[in-house]
Amino acid sequence: MILFIQQYLSEYYYIKTSEVGNDGIYSIIDERRIPIPFNGSKLIKEIVTIFGLEEDVLKSYIESWAVSIKPDVDLEFYWKTTEDLFGFPIAHQIAATTIAMDLVAVQPLSAPRGKLMYMDFQYDNNG
């Protein structure tokens, strides 16, 4: 099982040291000029969904994969940072609201006019 997990990780993620010297796990499909480490808890949840193992076991598998890729890797700061920074759902909500309000122009609707439009049908006996 560990070989399948390591193959999956190697296919979609890589290990990189940031400019400040901290190691992290990055997504291969991240095309930003300055990539951001992939969220550690999100990574574990993704792999739990795929392989159905316990989180503690998967974390040790990820650590062993990281060591096989880069022998001197230190992911302690990576796990701590991703849990601290990305563990607040309120931060995501505030950021989404702020961005939405900055990107989309909001214009209030006009008040109702109070007119009721209706059609009056007239029937005659001829037809």
Secondary structure, DSSP 8 states (H G I E B T S, - for coil): -HHHHHHHHHHHEEEEE-TTS-EEEEETT---SS-----HHHHHHHHHHHH---HHHHHHHHHHHHHHH-TT---HHHHHHHHHHH--HHHHHHHHHHHHHHHS--------------------TT-
